[in-house]
């Protein structure tokens, strides 16, 4: 009885906090950046919940009703559902199943990204098109870059007209590609925030001495080998067509951008783990870590290539496959 009363009081307290956050205008598109933090208390409640099944649903209905009555904006309600409720439910469900951390990150990411794309579609249906806003923002950046180029090149005289034309073409193509990888950017955004949420949640539960996962699992996983073949297939499609407006090319670009980032991260993990396990001198290891950091902050395909090789041949002998 005491445990049930404590659970009810915890839910009521959280309910009031989530409703009052609406008054502070937290539930906006920028508020999604806070979802790793905002969803964690609710996720912990779901994990520790000992109430009758369905009570948590009633609490969420109450929260949603309270948010709408305070804001009278459907967007605020959708943001709560997408950025707080769904991530909390997903993380709690997979944590209870004792899912390894890398797999949990993948599953929570899929849940969050799917919900976010549904949110974007719903907002577009009521007249708020975030993808179009992104495209207009890219056009503004393009205009600024071209204006700066005009100013700089005008100082050098007309003899650089050909060079100016080439640079303009490069800028225009880069910005056109940026417009078309909006889905990939959303996917990367969702995976990043879901990763932060899962790691923070796991660390909090570790501090409470609940069933926990070791963070070493984040260095003991590899991607499925099919990832590399999909990456190569998308690269072939992109390089074989000059029409970046073609639907097949657009889809391939989005898949390539996302997988490229994943394999880049795998390259970092692979090299870091191999350096740590090696028996070489400590000074050489430190030098290796410094070089790895330089590659991390510098655009390079080296880490992606190493990530591909590790995915194919599993140099680290990773046991968890994502």
C-alpha positions, -999 to 999 in steps of 0.1 A, spaced: 0 0 0 28 24 9 46 16 -24 14 23 -43 8 56 -25 44 66 -32 40 58 -69 7 78 -71 24 108 -54 53 106 -78 31 105 -108 10 134 -95 41 155 -89 54 148 -123 20 155 -138 20 189 -123 55 196 -134 49 186 -170 17 207 -171 34 237 -156 62 235 -182 36 243 -208 32 277 -191 69 283 -197 65 275 -234 88 246 -232 67 225 -256 79 241 -288 100 229 -317 131 240 -299 119 222 -268 127 189 -285 163 196 -277 154 191 -240 137 157 -245 167 136 -232 163 154 -199 125 159 -198 117 123 -207 140 107 -181 119 113 -149 89 98 -167 109 68 -179 121 61 -144 86 62 -131 75 38 -158 103 14 -148 96 16 -111 58 17 -115 39 -7 -93 4 6 -100 -24 -11 -117 -19 -14 -155 -35 16 -173 -30 42 -145 0 57 -163 -22 61 -194 -47 81 -174 -19 103 -160 -7 110 -195 -42 119 -207 -44 143 -177 -11 159 -186 -21 163 -223 -54 178 -213 -36 202 -189 -11 213 -215 -38 220 -241 -59 240 -216 -29 261 -207 -17 267 -243 -47 260 -266 -21 248 -292 -21 213 -306 16 217 -313 24 218 -276 5 186 -271 22 169 -300 56 180 -287 49 165 -253 39 132 -269 68 131 -293 96 145 -271 86 132 -237 59 105 -236 71 82 -265 108 83 -256 100 76 -220 77 46 -228 102 33 -253 132 35 -230 113 20 -201 100 -9 -221 134 -19 -235 151 -13 -202 127 -37 -185 135 -63 -212 172 -60 -203 180 -50 -239 217 -42 -244 225 -5 -246 235 -3 -283 202 -21 -293 182 0 -268 196 32 -285 186 18 -319 151 9 -308 145 42 -289 159 61 -319 135 43 -343 106 51 -320 115 88 -316 123 94 -353 91 77 -364 71 98 -340 89 130 -351 82 124 -388 46 118 -379 47 151 -360 62 169 -390 35 155 -413 7 165 -388 21 201 -385 23 203 -423 -13 193 -426 -23 222 -403 -2 247 -422 32 246 -405 58 232 -429 91 228 -411 108 213 -441 99 243 -462 112 266 -434 145 246 -435 147 250 -473 141 288 -470 168 290 -443 193 271 -467 184 296 -494 192 325 -471 226 309 -463 232 304 -500 224 340 -508 248 352 -480 276 330 -493 271 342 -529 270 378 -518 303 374 -498 319 357 -528 308 386 -551 324 411 -527 356 392 -523 361 384 -560 352 420 -570 383 431 -551 405 408 -573 393 421 -607 376 405 -636 404 380 -644 389 357 -618 355 354 -635 360 317 -643 371 309 -608 341 328 -594 318 309 -617 332 275 -605 329 285 -568 293 297 -574 285 263 -590 300 244 -560 281 265 -535 248 261 -554 252 224 -557 262 220 -520 231 240 -509 208 221 -532 221 188 -517 216 202 -482 179 209 -490 173 173 -501 189 156 -470 164 171 -445 151 136 -436 187 124 -429 193 154 -407 161 146 -387 172 110 -384 207 120 -372 191 145 -348 168 118 -334 195 92 -329 218 117 -312 191 128 -287 180 92 -281 216 82 -274 219 109 -249 186 100 -232 195 62 -230 230 68 -216 218 94 -190 189 71 -180 212 42 -176 237 62 -155 209 74 -132 196 39 -127 231 27 -120 234 53 -93 202 40 -78 216 5 -78 188 -8 -100 194 -34 -127 219 -17 -150 240 -21 -181 277 -14 -182 287 15 -205 314 -9 -220 286 -22 -241 288 10 -262 323 -2 -273 313 -39 -277 290 -37 -307 292 -35 -344 268 -28 -373 254 -55 -395 276 -62 -425 247 -54 -448 252 -17 -437 284 -15 -458 268 -30 -489 238 -5 -486 263 23 -483 282 12 -514 249 8 -533 237 43 -525 271 57 -534 269 40 -568 234 54 -574 244 89 -565 276 89 -586 258 74 -616 232 102 -618 237 139 -622 201 147 -615 199 152 -578 162 158 -580 155 122 -590 136 105 -562 160 75 -562 190 98 -559 174 118 -531 166 87 -511 201 74 -517 217 107 -506 197 106 -473 206 70 -466 243 76 -475 246 106 -452 231 87 -423 252 55 -428 283 76 -435 280 91 -400 273 58 -384 304 42 -400 324 73 -391 314 67 -354 322 30 -358 357 39 -371 363 61 -340 351 33 -316 372 7 -334 404 26 -334 399 37 -297 392 1 -286 422 -13 -305 445 13 -291 433 6 -256 438 -32 -260 472 -30 -276 504 -35 -257 523 -6 -273 539 21 -253 516 46 -235 532 75 -253 523 59 -287 487 53 -274 484 90 -264 497 100 -298 471 77 -314 443 93 -294 454 128 -305 455 118 -341 420 102 -337 407 134 -322 421 154 -352 404 131 -376 372 134 -355 370 172 -358 384 173 -394 362 162 -424 378 129 -435 368 96 -451 395 77 -433 374 69 -402 344 59 -423 366 35 -443 380 20 -411 345 17 -398 335 -2 -429 365 -26 -425 357 -32 -389 320 -38 -397 330 -64 -424 358 -82 -405 350 -74 -368 386 -66 -358 375 -59 -322 356 -92 -319 325 -73 -308 297 -95 -295 266 -72 -299 253 -68 -334 230 -38 -342 
